[in-house]
Amino acid sequence: MNRQISQKALKFLYGLSAGRCNGCNDPCIIQKEGQTDDYINVGEIAHIYSYANNPNAPRFIKENSGDNSHRNLILLCGTCHKIVDNNSEYYTADKLYKIKSEHYQKVASEHYKNNQNKDQMVIDIINQFCNFQAIYSNLNSCVIDKIPEDVVRYRNDK
C-alpha cells in the first residue's frame, strides 16, 4: 500500500474546499507573518474510512482500508482532524461525507452568489448610463430580436 495521496486528489480537495477546513471553515493556507508572498499549509488530509488496515483505527472497515481517493478524503485543519479522529463514534463516515458535501455546496453557493452580485453590478451600471427603452423603441424590428429578453424586461421592471 502506497500512503502517498495523488496530486489530482489533493487539487480536488483544496479546490472544492476553497482551501478551507470542511469542519470549521478556517483557512488551511495562511500567510506567513511579515511576508507578502509566502504561505504555510496548515491543512491536514483526513481519511473518512481508515487508511490503515487496523481494527483500532478510526472508522475502520477492512474493505475500505488503503483508499487514498478523493472520495475517501476530507480537508481539515489540525484541530478538527484531531477532534474527528478522537470521536469516531460521533464522526462516522456518513457524518463526514455529509460535512464534506455541505462544505462543497456552501463553497459553490458562495462562488455563485459572488458572481451573481458582480453580474448584477454590471447590469446596474449599464442601466444607469443607458436608457434601454429609448434604444429599444428606436431599433428596427430585425435588430430587436438580438436583444436578450431578460435585459429588456429588467429595464422595464425598474
Helices and strands as residue ranges (DSSP letters): H 7-16, E 29-31, E 39-41, E 43-47, G 62-64, G 70-72, E 73-77, H 78-86, H 93-129, H 132-138, H 141-144, H 149-157
